[in-house]
Amino acid sequence: MIVKVGKRETNKPNQKNWGIEMKHALPDTQWLYEHLLNRNQKTAVDQVMSAVNRDSQTEAMALLWTIDEEIGGVGGYCLPKNPVQNPFPGGYERPLFRPLQYAASELERDVAYGARYIVQYAGMHLEAVTRQYLKQVQTLGMIRHQNSTLGKAVHQIDKLRTIDEKTVKSLLVFVRLYNMSKHEVNQDESRDRLFSTEDALVAYLSARILGAGLLAEIDLVPS
């Protein structure tokens, strides 16, 4: 089990538990914030948003990397923020963790400016993780899932019934955000942009939580 499941979750977020800044986030981001992030992670997102709104980038990133490190595994907190410095020149680690390095670079540079790219890089990390999971748990998985999209991989994981319901639901919600980051531009006149700072922060942390959990399931937890 990656995430404990209680009562079956609904698709409608519970607004009374949102942080004060989450009103600008997309509905799927709000769902992940409410149902996937724990209390400390929600508090961290709220504090990071507060620091961003005060133009305190250094404080914001210090808060983010602290909560990121608590998730464990490889994350932006321990990766070079300059993508020219590539700690993963090859092997299985490159597709798994190079996207997180790019996301960390965008977070450090300007989370608002790079929001779409942060969501996209976070999704690329999860796409690689779900492929790796299927490669190791399924017969001929190395061949069958070499190029699976995130959506196809998550639906296959759902069919296996090897991962708990809430994790699968969270992955399916993330798929929608990832697809939006690749294929959509803002058509909602009530929004200035499709992806906000909140979307970027929650997407990054969600990908880290889900990715670290899946890799732990297959005993692939690099130090």
C-alpha positions as CSV (number, residue, x, y, z in Angstrom):
1,M,0.0,0.0,0.0
2,I,1.3,3.4,-1.0
3,V,-1.5,5.6,0.4
4,K,-4.1,4.3,2.9
5,V,-7.7,4.4,1.7
6,G,-10.7,5.1,3.9
7,K,-14.0,6.0,2.4
8,R,-14.3,6.2,-1.3
9,E,-13.3,9.7,-2.5
10,T,-15.5,11.8,-4.7
11,N,-14.3,14.0,-7.5
12,K,-15.5,17.2,-5.9
13,P,-12.8,18.9,-3.8
14,N,-13.7,20.0,-0.3
15,Q,-13.2,23.7,-0.4
16,K,-13.2,24.4,3.3
17,N,-9.9,22.6,3.7
18,W,-8.1,24.4,0.9
19,G,-5.2,26.8,1.6
20,I,-6.0,30.4,1.1
21,E,-4.2,30.5,-2.3
22,M,-5.7,27.4,-3.8
23,K,-8.7,29.2,-5.3
24,H,-6.6,30.0,-8.3
25,A,-5.7,26.3,-9.0
26,L,-7.3,24.1,-11.5
27,P,-10.0,21.6,-10.2
28,D,-7.6,18.6,-10.6
29,T,-4.9,20.4,-8.8
30,Q,-7.3,21.2,-6.0
31,W,-8.2,17.5,-5.8
32,L,-4.6,16.5,-5.4
33,Y,-4.0,19.1,-2.8
34,E,-7.0,18.0,-0.8
35,H,-6.7,14.2,-1.2
36,L,-3.0,13.4,-1.8
37,L,-0.9,15.9,0.1
38,N,-0.7,15.4,3.9
39,R,-1.2,18.2,6.4
40,N,2.5,19.1,6.5
41,Q,2.7,19.2,2.7
42,K,-0.4,21.4,2.4
43,T,1.0,23.8,5.0
44,A,4.3,23.9,3.1
45,V,2.4,24.8,-0.2
46,D,0.6,27.6,1.6
47,Q,3.8,28.9,3.1
48,V,5.6,28.7,-0.2
49,M,2.8,30.6,-1.9
50,S,2.9,33.2,0.8
51,A,6.6,33.7,0.3
52,V,6.2,33.8,-3.5
53,N,3.5,36.5,-3.1
54,R,6.0,38.5,-1.0
55,D,8.6,38.2,-3.7
56,S,10.8,36.1,-1.4
57,Q,12.1,33.5,-3.8
58,T,14.9,32.3,-1.5
59,E,12.5,31.7,1.4
60,A,10.0,30.0,-1.0
61,M,12.5,27.5,-2.4
62,A,14.0,26.8,1.1
63,L,10.5,25.8,2.3
64,L,9.8,23.7,-0.9
65,W,13.1,21.8,-0.8
66,T,12.7,21.0,2.9
67,I,9.3,19.3,2.3
68,D,10.6,17.7,-0.9
69,E,13.5,16.1,1.0
70,E,11.0,14.7,3.6
71,I,9.3,12.7,0.7
72,G,12.6,10.8,0.2
73,G,14.2,9.4,-2.8
74,V,15.7,11.6,-5.6
75,G,14.1,15.1,-5.9
76,G,14.9,18.7,-6.7
77,Y,16.2,19.2,-3.2
78,C,19.3,17.1,-4.1
79,L,19.7,17.8,-7.8
80,P,21.8,20.5,-9.5
81,K,19.6,23.4,-10.4
82,N,21.6,24.1,-13.6
83,P,20.5,21.4,-16.1
84,V,23.8,21.7,-17.9
85,Q,25.2,19.7,-14.9
86,N,23.7,16.3,-15.7
87,P,24.1,13.7,-12.9
88,F,22.3,11.0,-15.0
89,P,24.2,10.7,-18.3
90,G,22.7,7.3,-19.0
91,G,21.0,4.2,-17.5
92,Y,17.6,3.8,-16.1
93,E,18.0,6.8,-13.8
94,R,18.1,9.3,-16.7
95,P,14.5,9.0,-17.8
96,L,13.3,8.7,-14.2
97,F,15.0,11.7,-12.6
98,R,16.3,14.0,-15.4
99,P,12.7,15.5,-15.7
100,L,12.8,16.3,-11.9
101,Q,16.0,18.2,-12.5
102,Y,14.4,20.3,-15.2
103,A,11.4,20.9,-13.0
104,A,13.7,22.0,-10.1
105,S,15.5,24.3,-12.5
106,E,12.2,26.0,-13.5
107,L,11.0,26.2,-9.9
108,E,14.2,28.0,-8.9
109,R,14.2,30.3,-12.0
110,D,10.6,31.5,-11.7
111,V,7.7,29.2,-10.6
112,A,5.0,31.4,-12.1
113,Y,6.8,31.9,-15.4
114,G,7.6,28.2,-15.8
115,A,4.3,26.7,-14.3
116,R,3.3,24.8,-17.5
117,Y,6.8,23.4,-17.9
118,I,7.0,22.3,-14.2
119,V,3.7,20.4,-14.6
120,Q,5.0,18.8,-17.9
121,Y,8.3,17.8,-16.4
122,A,6.6,16.3,-13.3
123,G,4.4,14.3,-15.7
124,M,7.4,13.1,-17.6
125,H,8.9,11.8,-14.3
126,L,5.7,9.9,-13.5
127,E,5.5,8.6,-17.1
128,A,9.0,7.1,-16.7
129,V,8.1,5.7,-13.2
130,T,4.9,4.0,-14.3
131,R,6.7,2.5,-17.3
132,Q,9.5,1.2,-15.0
133,Y,6.9,-0.2,-12.6
134,L,5.1,-2.2,-15.4
135,K,8.4,-3.4,-16.8
136,Q,9.3,-5.0,-13.5
137,V,5.9,-6.4,-12.4
138,Q,4.6,-7.8,-15.8
139,T,5.8,-10.6,-17.9
140,L,7.5,-9.1,-21.0
141,G,6.9,-5.7,-19.4
142,M,10.3,-4.5,-20.7
143,I,9.0,-4.9,-24.3
144,R,5.3,-4.1,-23.9
145,H,5.7,-0.8,-22.0
146,Q,8.9,0.7,-23.4
147,N,7.0,3.6,-24.9
148,S,3.7,3.6,-23.0
149,T,2.1,7.0,-22.4
150,L,1.4,8.0,-18.8
151,G,-2.4,7.5,-19.4
152,K,-2.0,4.0,-20.9
153,A,0.5,3.0,-18.2
154,V,-1.8,4.1,-15.3
155,H,-4.8,2.3,-16.8
156,Q,-2.7,-0.8,-17.1
157,I,-1.6,-0.5,-13.4
158,D,-5.3,0.0,-12.5
159,K,-6.2,-3.3,-14.2
160,L,-3.4,-5.2,-12.3
161,R,-5.0,-4.2,-8.9
162,T,-1.6,-4.2,-7.4
163,I,-1.7,-0.6,-6.2
164,D,-4.3,0.9,-3.8
165,E,-7.3,2.7,-5.0
166,K,-6.3,6.2,-3.8
167,T,-2.9,6.1,-5.5
168,V,-4.5,5.0,-8.8
169,K,-7.1,7.7,-8.5
170,S,-4.4,10.3,-7.9
171,L,-2.5,9.1,-10.9
172,L,-5.6,9.3,-13.1
173,V,-6.2,12.9,-11.9
174,F,-2.5,13.8,-12.6
175,V,-2.9,12.3,-16.2
176,R,-5.4,15.0,-17.0
177,L,-3.1,17.8,-15.8
178,Y,-0.2,16.3,-17.7
179,N,-2.2,16.1,-20.9
180,M,-3.4,19.7,-20.5
181,S,0.2,20.8,-20.1
182,K,1.1,19.2,-23.4
183,H,-2.0,19.9,-25.6
184,E,-4.0,22.8,-24.3
185,V,-3.8,26.6,-24.1
186,N,-6.0,28.7,-21.9
187,Q,-9.5,29.2,-23.3
188,D,-11.2,30.3,-20.1
189,E,-11.6,34.0,-20.1
190,S,-12.0,34.0,-16.3
191,R,-8.3,32.8,-15.9
192,D,-5.3,34.8,-16.9
193,R,-3.3,31.7,-17.6
194,L,-4.0,27.9,-17.8
195,F,-1.5,27.0,-15.1
196,S,-0.9,29.0,-11.9
197,T,1.9,28.9,-9.4
198,E,-0.3,26.7,-7.2
199,D,-0.7,24.2,-10.0
200,A,3.0,24.0,-10.5
201,L,3.8,23.5,-6.8
202,V,1.1,20.9,-6.2
203,A,1.9,19.0,-9.5
204,Y,5.6,18.8,-8.5
205,L,4.9,17.5,-5.0
206,S,2.2,15.1,-6.2
207,A,4.6,13.7,-8.8
208,R,7.3,13.3,-6.1
209,I,4.9,11.6,-3.7
210,L,3.4,9.2,-6.3
211,G,6.8,8.5,-8.0
212,A,8.6,7.8,-4.8
213,G,5.8,5.5,-3.7
214,L,5.7,3.5,-6.9
215,L,9.5,3.1,-7.0
216,A,9.5,1.9,-3.4
217,E,6.9,-0.8,-4.5
218,I,9.5,-2.3,-6.8
219,D,12.4,-1.7,-4.4
220,L,13.9,0.9,-6.7
221,V,14.9,3.7,-4.3
222,P,18.2,5.2,-5.3
223,S,20.1,7.0,-2.5
